[in-house]
Amino acid sequence: MKRLVDLAMLDRLDCLTRRQATGPPEILADRLGISLSTLHEYIMYMQITLKAPIRYNKYVQSYVYDYLPDFHLGFEKDWSQPQV
């Protein structure tokens, strides 16, 4: 059976990546409490399924975005709809 994606983990990865504060993959995996292979699965999921422009920058030793994408997890009120 295919593993479910942990949305909180994606949100944490996004937050750290936006700040260029992930550190090297081994340290990031340890910080998140996951294996290195699971971290790579999350990164690949973000790249392939979510089309995140994420890559590892060896000079800053962090995952970074090529440009800052819009990424939102959660629900927002649509204020254009009439109130019930």
Residue frames as a rotation matrix with the C-alpha (Angstrom) as fourth column:
MET 1
0.581 0.814 0.000 0.00
0.814 -0.581 0.000 0.00
0.000 0.000 -1.000 0.00
LYS 2
-0.074 -0.586 0.807 1.25
0.520 -0.713 -0.470 3.48
0.851 0.385 0.358 -0.85
ARG 3
-0.466 -0.200 -0.862 2.28
0.875 -0.247 -0.416 5.58
-0.130 -0.948 0.290 2.15
LEU 4
0.680 0.718 0.149 0.19
0.720 -0.692 0.047 8.64
0.137 0.076 -0.988 2.93
VAL 5
-0.259 -0.739 0.622 1.90
0.499 -0.654 -0.569 12.01
0.827 0.163 0.538 2.70
ASP 6
0.001 0.152 -0.988 2.26
0.971 -0.236 -0.035 13.82
-0.239 -0.960 -0.148 6.03
LEU 7
0.506 0.287 0.814 0.97
0.605 -0.790 -0.097 17.34
0.615 0.541 -0.573 5.31
ALA 8
0.972 -0.201 -0.118 2.57
-0.030 -0.608 0.793 18.75
-0.231 -0.768 -0.598 8.45
MET 9
0.178 -0.954 0.242 5.93
0.568 0.301 0.766 17.42
-0.803 0.001 0.596 7.21
LEU 10
0.012 -0.111 0.994 5.43
0.966 -0.254 -0.040 19.14
0.257 0.961 0.104 3.84
ASP 11
0.863 0.354 0.361 4.56
0.251 -0.920 0.302 22.36
0.439 -0.170 -0.882 5.62
ARG 12
0.746 -0.647 -0.160 7.70
0.070 -0.163 0.984 22.12
-0.663 -0.745 -0.077 7.79
LEU 13
-0.059 -0.773 0.632 9.89
0.856 0.287 0.431 21.36
-0.514 0.566 0.644 4.74
ASP 14
0.342 0.269 0.900 8.39
0.774 -0.624 -0.108 24.34
0.532 0.734 -0.422 2.92
CYS 15
0.998 0.069 0.006 9.01
0.051 -0.784 0.618 26.66
0.048 -0.617 -0.786 5.88
LEU 16
0.428 -0.904 -0.003 12.63
0.227 0.104 0.968 25.58
-0.875 -0.416 0.250 6.27
THR 17
-0.074 -0.431 0.899 13.26
0.972 0.170 0.162 25.72
-0.223 0.886 0.407 2.51
ARG 18
0.699 0.399 0.594 11.86
0.540 -0.839 -0.072 29.26
0.469 0.371 -0.802 2.24
ARG 19
0.927 -0.370 0.056 14.35
-0.305 -0.662 0.685 30.36
-0.216 -0.652 -0.727 4.91
GLN 20
0.451 -0.768 -0.455 17.16
-0.318 0.338 -0.886 28.31
0.834 0.544 -0.092 3.31
ALA 21
-0.103 -0.401 0.910 17.55
-0.985 -0.087 -0.150 26.72
0.140 -0.912 -0.386 6.73
THR 22
0.840 0.459 -0.290 17.28
-0.437 0.888 0.142 23.00
0.323 0.008 0.946 6.04
GLY 23
0.121 -0.877 0.465 20.96
-0.765 0.216 0.607 22.21
-0.632 -0.429 -0.645 6.42
PRO 24
-0.705 -0.450 -0.548 22.48
-0.697 0.582 0.419 19.16
0.130 0.677 -0.724 4.75
PRO 25
0.047 0.820 -0.571 20.11
-0.579 0.488 0.653 16.24
0.814 0.299 0.498 4.03
GLU 26
-0.312 -0.216 -0.925 21.49
0.455 0.821 -0.345 14.05
0.834 -0.528 -0.158 6.83
ILE 27
-0.981 -0.066 -0.181 20.97
0.190 -0.491 -0.850 16.78
-0.033 -0.869 0.494 9.44
LEU 28
-0.545 0.837 -0.043 17.54
-0.808 -0.511 0.293 17.68
0.224 0.195 0.955 8.06
ALA 29
-0.013 0.535 -0.845 16.36
-0.176 0.830 0.529 14.07
0.984 0.156 0.084 8.17
ASP 30
-0.578 -0.278 -0.767 17.54
0.657 0.399 -0.639 13.78
0.484 -0.874 -0.048 11.77
ARG 31
-0.976 0.215 0.033 15.89
-0.203 -0.847 -0.491 17.09
-0.078 -0.486 0.871 12.71
LEU 32
-0.268 0.934 -0.236 12.59
-0.887 -0.143 0.439 15.91
0.376 0.327 0.867 11.22
GLY 33
-0.254 0.117 0.960 12.86
-0.688 0.676 -0.264 12.47
-0.680 -0.728 -0.092 12.80
ILE 34
0.868 0.497 0.002 12.76
-0.330 0.581 -0.744 10.60
-0.371 0.645 0.668 9.50
SER 35
0.256 -0.791 0.556 15.23
0.563 0.590 0.579 8.49
-0.786 0.165 0.596 7.54
LEU 36
-0.513 -0.554 -0.655 17.35
-0.254 -0.631 0.733 9.93
-0.820 0.543 0.183 4.77
SER 37
-0.927 0.194 0.320 15.48
0.374 0.465 0.802 7.83
0.007 0.864 -0.504 2.20
THR 38
0.043 0.985 -0.165 12.13
0.972 -0.079 -0.220 9.12
-0.230 -0.150 -0.962 3.48
LEU 39
0.047 -0.112 -0.993 13.43
0.093 -0.989 0.116 12.68
-0.995 -0.097 -0.036 3.20
HIS 40
-0.879 -0.424 -0.217 14.38
-0.185 -0.116 0.976 12.02
-0.439 0.898 0.024 -0.42
GLU 41
-0.559 0.767 0.316 10.89
0.828 0.491 0.272 10.62
0.054 0.414 -0.909 -1.04
TYR 42
0.309 0.674 -0.671 9.35
0.688 -0.645 -0.331 13.84
-0.656 -0.359 -0.664 0.32
ILE 43
-0.297 -0.494 -0.817 11.66
-0.228 -0.794 0.563 16.00
-0.927 0.354 0.123 -1.80
MET 44
-0.983 -0.047 0.176 10.83
0.146 0.366 0.919 13.94
-0.108 0.929 -0.353 -4.91
TYR 45
-0.175 0.985 0.007 7.10
0.971 0.173 -0.165 14.17
-0.164 -0.022 -0.986 -4.08
MET 46
0.244 0.216 -0.945 7.41
0.263 -0.953 -0.150 17.94
-0.934 -0.212 -0.289 -3.84
GLN 47
-0.617 -0.586 -0.526 9.33
-0.345 -0.399 0.850 18.12
-0.707 0.706 0.044 -7.14
ILE 48
-0.985 0.143 0.099 7.29
0.162 0.546 0.822 15.68
0.063 0.826 -0.561 -9.20
THR 49
-0.308 0.947 -0.087 3.75
0.942 0.316 0.110 15.75
0.132 -0.048 -0.990 -7.82
LEU 50
0.441 0.501 -0.744 3.55
0.684 -0.724 -0.083 19.27
-0.581 -0.473 -0.663 -6.44
LYS 51
0.487 -0.325 0.811 5.89
0.731 -0.356 -0.582 20.78
0.478 0.876 0.064 -9.08
ALA 52
0.893 -0.238 -0.383 7.93
0.137 -0.666 0.733 22.56
-0.430 -0.707 -0.562 -6.40
PRO 53
0.725 -0.679 0.112 11.02
-0.078 -0.243 -0.967 24.31
0.684 0.693 -0.229 -7.81
ILE 54
0.812 -0.374 0.447 13.15
-0.494 -0.035 0.869 22.83
-0.310 -0.927 -0.213 -5.02
ARG 55
0.627 -0.703 -0.336 16.79
0.140 0.526 -0.839 21.82
0.766 0.479 0.428 -5.28
TYR 56
0.726 -0.476 -0.496 19.81
0.607 0.105 0.788 21.40
-0.323 -0.873 0.365 -3.05
ASN 57
0.779 -0.529 0.335 22.33
-0.230 -0.740 -0.633 24.26
0.583 0.416 -0.698 -3.06
LYS 58
0.517 -0.629 -0.581 25.71
0.753 0.657 -0.042 22.92
0.408 -0.415 0.813 -1.98
TYR 59
-0.392 -0.711 0.584 27.11
0.331 -0.701 -0.632 26.41
0.859 -0.054 0.510 -1.35
VAL 60
-0.241 0.380 0.893 24.55
-0.801 -0.597 0.038 27.34
0.548 -0.706 0.448 1.31
GLN 61
-0.943 -0.158 -0.293 24.15
-0.034 0.922 -0.386 23.67
0.331 -0.354 -0.875 2.29
SER 62
-0.528 0.848 0.046 20.38
-0.172 -0.054 -0.984 23.87
-0.832 -0.527 0.175 2.19
TYR 63
-0.341 0.574 0.745 17.44
0.932 0.312 0.186 23.00
-0.126 0.757 -0.641 0.01
VAL 64
-0.683 0.105 -0.722 16.28
-0.066 -0.994 -0.082 26.15
-0.727 -0.008 0.687 -1.74
TYR 65
0.443 0.807 0.390 13.56
0.553 0.096 -0.828 27.22
-0.705 0.583 -0.404 -4.13
ASP 66
-0.462 -0.548 0.698 14.57
0.887 -0.263 0.381 28.50
-0.025 0.794 0.607 -7.57
TYR 67
-0.663 0.373 0.649 11.83
-0.208 -0.925 0.319 31.10
0.719 0.076 0.691 -7.05
LEU 68
-0.916 0.333 0.222 9.37
-0.195 0.113 -0.974 31.52
-0.350 -0.936 -0.039 -4.17
PRO 69
-0.704 0.699 -0.128 6.24
0.178 0.349 0.920 29.58
0.688 0.625 -0.370 -5.11
ASP 70
-0.182 0.753 0.632 2.79
-0.939 -0.324 0.116 29.93
0.293 -0.572 0.766 -3.58
PHE 71
-0.535 0.035 -0.844 2.21
0.123 0.992 -0.037 26.97
0.836 -0.124 -0.535 -1.31
HIS 72
-0.394 0.508 0.766 -0.72
-0.886 -0.432 -0.169 26.84
0.245 -0.745 0.620 1.08
LEU 73
-0.708 0.265 -0.654 -1.94
0.316 0.948 0.041 23.99
0.631 -0.177 -0.755 3.24
GLY 74
-0.763 0.504 -0.405 -5.30
0.397 -0.130 -0.909 24.45
-0.511 -0.854 -0.101 4.83
PHE 75
-0.035 0.856 0.516 -8.62
0.976 -0.081 0.201 26.10
0.214 0.511 -0.833 4.18
GLU 76
-0.947 -0.210 -0.243 -9.35
0.253 -0.954 -0.162 29.77
-0.197 -0.215 0.957 3.75
LYS 77
-0.022 0.969 -0.247 -12.59
0.481 -0.206 -0.852 31.68
-0.877 -0.137 -0.461 3.89
ASP 78
-0.619 -0.036 0.784 -13.82
0.762 -0.268 0.589 32.78
0.189 0.963 0.193 0.46
TRP 79
-0.584 0.336 -0.739 -14.99
0.352 -0.715 -0.604 36.28
-0.731 -0.613 0.299 1.32
SER 80
-0.891 0.270 -0.366 -16.55
-0.454 -0.510 0.730 36.74
0.010 0.817 0.577 -2.12
GLN 81
-0.576 0.714 -0.398 -19.30
0.429 0.679 0.596 34.26
0.696 0.173 -0.697 -1.22
PRO 82
0.068 0.684 0.727 -22.39
-0.482 -0.615 0.624 35.45
0.873 -0.393 0.288 0.65
GLN 83
-0.835 -0.330 0.441 -22.40
-0.525 0.237 -0.817 34.88
0.165 -0.914 -0.371 4.42
VAL 84
-0.248 0.752 -0.611 -24.69
0.121 0.650 0.750 32.14
0.961 0.112 -0.252 5.68
